[in-house]
Amino acid sequence: MRIGAGRFRNALLPAVGDHVRPVGGRLRQSLFTVLLPWLEGARVLDCCAGVGGLGLEALSRGAADVVLVERDRRTADALARWIAERHVEREAHVVVADARRGGFGDGFDLVFLDPPFAAWDDAALARDLVAVAVAATAPDGVVAAKVPTRAPLPEDPRWRVTDRRGHGDAAWALIVRA
């Protein structure tokens, strides 16, 4: 997979094996078209970053700062190498942690939430992940969550879904603070 636009356009994402599935090009393009108003100069948190397709695409398209949270050490190391090779250590930071625990800061303009699809099958886990993501946003920030098209999003008085768009078996949901 490659970055689709911006200063790193066509750069290959880190390759780490079959256990990580980056967001496909069509779905990613659709999402970034919608997110354009939030990107320029944004502080971005990429929960469950995997190979960083969302966070690195945001950086490429004008985000000022990106924190990539990935629990797999090998994948996190590949992300750190990618960042070092492009000399963007001041703009992009890798945190090796489980996204459910939170504690990555707050005031983010944009938070990506792209856990493995199985996470959405567990209502408590899904609610915890969305709660952490929403808590990390700035008051006018947005969470972009990738979910299975047919999966319901957890409901909670702390947030509301403002948009949801499907592409095949995956969909994007934009979530803001209530």
Secondary structure by P-SEA (a helix, b strand, c coil): ccccccccccccccccccccccccaaaaaaaaaaaccccccccccccccccaaaaaaaaaacccbbbbbbccaaaaaaaaaaaaaacccccbbbbbcccccccccccccbbbbbccccccccaaaaaaaaaaaaaaccccbbbbbbcccccccccccccccccccccccbbbbbbbcc
